[in-house]
């Protein structure tokens, strides 16, 4: 069994999917090889997600060219060659790609048997316009764009494509500009619902929590505008990439005393923070799904989310969604008073469909029925 995952070292939502599937495969007595282009410490999965996948083999697929030469008109071709190198299969009986959207098209020598689309790809339409913006660029990049079109269409040859959400499927098809027409099967990502249920001795306090990697698209800046200088907020998250560390530095310089940042904390600390928080605030731009929202609901928090992306598939209650920071502020104040507590039983029933038992059962069945 071979799994490709591009960003094992970030320890975000995509890595939770890797950890859950790998652990389930190991328990089912499969041999698992994790392919990735960047070295990773597998022990971080137990610390962050409670998943022991140390028995999996880690295989680092290095790029062909470490430093891509900046030769006018040729850089993109070198980058494409590198994509083929880092996505190469080492020969498992079943090949699963858990990050197919991380490149433009099917840059594989061997196509995966199963692809799990955990996020939409970049917008091929905008990318193409940028490459062909004037005559010199059209001369240099028309062959490249034609090659990409063929690679995008080759994606349709992957036997089984799972999508993380209905939103993600729509966005993927739109951004591939009609080049990807293969059927996609909805399979929501795995959350260990039971693990996030609070023990009986935890008391909710009048405070807000958020949980997300400190990437710029998670929009922690909006959270500062929403809580201002009076509503208590704890930002829980990881920062491993340079851009994420820069975001934390910026937030620390801008936040007021009512805002606390918990960085790179173990699983138990994150759970305890949600167990003691009344409200969960989610502000990401077009979230592909929102596993942290599911965890927060399981922990007993009232979710307040942006009305975009797949977050509304997790929270199908219009009253708990917002588009502006002023609207979010009003909802947050009401949620802290308990005005929306009556939605919690409905939400807890709704999130049962996201439990990891469903994900692992369907994914393992798909693997078992994959022709060898």
KATA-V753214 format. One record per helix or strand. SS is the DSSP state (helix for helix, strand for strand). FROM is the first residue (numbers start at 1). TO is the last residue. If there is no record, write none. Layout:
ss=[SS	SS]
from=[FROM	FROM]
to=[TO	TO]
This chain:
ss=[strand	helix	helix	strand	helix	strand	helix	strand	helix	strand	helix	helix	strand	helix	strand	strand	helix	strand	helix	helix	strand	helix	strand	helix	strand	helix	strand	helix	helix	strand	helix	helix	strand	helix]
from=[2	8	13	33	44	57	75	95	100	114	124	135	160	166	185	191	193	205	216	220	233	242	259	267	277	291	302	311	318	321	325	341	355	356]
to=[4	10	27	36	49	60	86	97	102	117	131	157	163	175	186	191	196	211	218	227	237	254	263	275	282	298	306	314	320	322	337	354	355	368]
